[in-house]
Amino acid sequence: MSEIRIGHGFDVHRFDKGRKLILGGVQVPHETGLDGHSDADVVLHAIMDALLGAAGLPDIGMHFPPSDVRFKDADSADLLRRVSEKISAAGFGSIVNIDCTILAERPKLASHLPAMRDRIAEVLQIDRSRVNVKATTCERLGFVGRGEGIAAEAVCLLTDE
């Protein structure tokens, strides 16, 4: 019987003027980007933590610490590729599925979700049908609702096959 593991990831970043907004590996037109050591892609960061958690590995902060200058302005898609290699090395070669929810009051993301799914599937070398990305608002409640930043949650299922 093969082993099955579930992982959960969460990330949040505040808006920062002068940066590009990158979500799910896709540049989204917006007047501000997100503040972070890397490109601050909350979607890919949440997915990475979900994958690492399912494999029983430390979170992305341990693998790619913000104190390490090598990861300054890093492309999170490259980091996701490395995470994929790490979970394979840990004996989990098959991503059954990934489901991610983006929490953002603005910008509106519906038209960008298909490109995000495509990019995530491409980076992980899995079928697009195994990746789901959706977005919701917070009904103007909390820091997301006030337009101060964006958050993302992800879950995944891994097997050792």
C-alpha positions as CSV (number, residue, x, y, z in Angstrom):
1,M,0.0,0.0,0.0
2,S,1.4,3.4,-0.9
3,E,1.8,6.2,1.6
4,I,-0.4,9.2,1.2
5,R,0.4,12.6,2.8
6,I,-1.6,15.8,3.1
7,G,0.1,19.2,3.5
8,H,-1.1,22.7,4.3
9,G,0.6,26.0,3.6
10,F,-0.2,29.6,4.3
11,D,1.6,32.9,3.4
12,V,0.9,36.6,3.6
13,H,2.7,39.7,2.4
14,R,1.9,43.4,2.6
15,F,1.7,45.6,-0.4
16,D,4.8,47.6,-1.4
17,K,5.0,50.3,-4.0
18,G,7.7,50.0,-6.6
19,R,7.5,46.2,-6.9
20,K,5.8,44.0,-9.5
21,L,2.9,41.9,-8.3
22,I,3.7,38.2,-8.9
23,L,1.0,35.6,-8.0
24,G,1.2,32.0,-9.0
25,G,4.3,32.7,-11.1
26,V,2.4,35.2,-13.2
27,Q,2.9,39.0,-13.3
28,V,-0.5,40.6,-12.5
29,P,-1.0,44.2,-13.5
30,H,-1.5,46.3,-10.3
31,E,-0.2,49.6,-9.0
32,T,1.8,47.8,-6.2
33,G,3.5,44.6,-5.7
34,L,4.1,42.7,-2.4
35,D,6.9,43.2,0.1
36,G,9.3,40.3,0.7
37,H,12.8,39.1,0.5
38,S,12.1,37.1,-2.7
39,D,9.5,38.1,-5.3
40,A,6.9,37.7,-2.5
41,D,4.7,35.4,-4.5
42,V,2.2,34.3,-1.7
43,V,0.6,31.7,-3.9
44,L,3.8,29.8,-4.6
45,H,5.0,30.3,-1.1
46,A,1.8,28.7,0.3
47,I,2.1,25.8,-2.2
48,M,5.8,25.2,-1.3
49,D,4.9,25.0,2.4
50,A,2.1,22.6,1.7
51,L,4.4,20.4,-0.3
52,L,7.2,20.5,2.3
53,G,4.7,19.9,5.1
54,A,3.3,16.8,3.4
55,A,6.8,15.4,2.9
56,G,7.6,16.1,6.6
57,L,10.3,18.7,5.7
58,P,10.9,22.1,7.3
59,D,9.1,25.2,5.9
60,I,10.5,27.4,3.2
61,G,12.0,29.8,5.7
62,M,14.4,27.0,6.7
63,H,15.2,26.1,3.1
64,F,15.4,29.6,1.7
65,P,16.0,31.9,4.7
66,P,15.4,35.6,4.2
67,S,18.8,36.3,5.8
68,D,20.5,34.6,2.9
69,V,21.4,37.1,0.1
70,R,21.2,34.4,-2.5
71,F,17.4,34.5,-2.2
72,K,17.1,38.3,-2.4
73,D,14.5,39.0,-5.2
74,A,14.5,35.3,-6.0
75,D,11.9,34.0,-8.6
76,S,9.6,31.8,-6.5
77,A,9.0,29.6,-9.5
78,D,12.7,28.6,-9.2
79,L,12.3,28.0,-5.5
80,L,9.2,25.8,-6.2
81,R,11.3,23.7,-8.6
82,R,13.8,23.2,-5.8
83,V,11.0,22.2,-3.4
84,S,9.8,19.7,-6.0
85,E,13.3,18.1,-6.1
86,K,13.4,18.1,-2.2
87,I,10.1,16.2,-1.9
88,S,11.2,13.7,-4.6
89,A,14.4,13.1,-2.7
90,A,12.3,12.5,0.5
91,G,10.5,9.7,-1.3
92,F,7.4,11.5,-2.5
93,G,7.5,11.4,-6.2
94,S,3.8,12.0,-7.1
95,I,1.7,15.2,-6.5
96,V,-1.8,14.0,-6.6
97,N,-3.2,17.5,-6.4
98,I,-2.8,21.1,-5.2
99,D,-5.6,23.4,-4.2
100,C,-4.9,27.0,-3.4
101,T,-7.1,30.0,-2.4
102,I,-5.9,33.5,-2.7
103,L,-7.4,36.1,-0.3
104,A,-7.3,39.5,-1.9
105,E,-9.6,42.5,-1.9
106,R,-7.8,43.9,-4.9
107,P,-6.8,43.4,-7.7
108,K,-9.5,41.3,-9.2
109,L,-7.9,38.0,-10.1
110,A,-10.4,35.8,-12.0
111,S,-8.9,36.5,-15.4
112,H,-5.4,35.6,-14.2
113,L,-6.3,32.2,-12.5
114,P,-5.9,30.0,-15.6
115,A,-2.4,31.4,-16.3
116,M,-1.5,30.7,-12.7
117,R,-2.7,27.1,-12.9
118,D,-0.7,26.6,-16.2
119,R,2.5,28.1,-14.7
120,I,2.3,26.0,-11.5
121,A,1.7,22.8,-13.5
122,E,4.6,23.7,-15.8
123,V,7.0,24.3,-12.9
124,L,6.0,21.1,-11.1
125,Q,5.8,19.1,-14.4
126,I,2.3,17.8,-13.5
127,D,-0.9,17.9,-15.5
128,R,-2.9,21.1,-15.2
129,S,-5.9,19.1,-13.9
130,R,-4.0,18.4,-10.7
131,V,-3.7,22.2,-9.9
132,N,-6.5,24.4,-8.7
133,V,-6.2,28.1,-7.9
134,K,-9.1,30.3,-6.8
135,A,-9.6,33.7,-5.3
136,T,-11.9,35.3,-2.8
137,T,-12.2,38.6,-1.0
138,C,-12.4,39.1,2.8
139,E,-15.5,41.3,2.5
140,R,-13.4,44.3,3.6
141,L,-12.6,42.7,6.9
142,G,-9.1,42.6,8.4
143,F,-5.8,43.5,6.7
144,V,-6.7,41.9,3.4
145,G,-10.1,43.6,3.4
146,R,-8.5,46.9,4.1
147,G,-6.3,46.4,1.0
148,E,-3.1,46.2,3.0
149,G,-1.9,42.9,1.5
150,I,-2.6,39.5,0.1
151,A,-2.7,36.0,1.7
152,A,-2.9,32.5,0.2
153,E,-3.6,29.1,1.6
154,A,-2.8,25.8,-0.1
155,V,-3.3,22.1,0.5
156,C,-1.8,19.2,-1.4
157,L,-1.8,15.5,-1.5
158,L,1.4,13.5,-2.1
159,T,2.1,9.8,-2.6
160,D,5.3,7.8,-2.6
161,E,4.5,6.3,-6.0
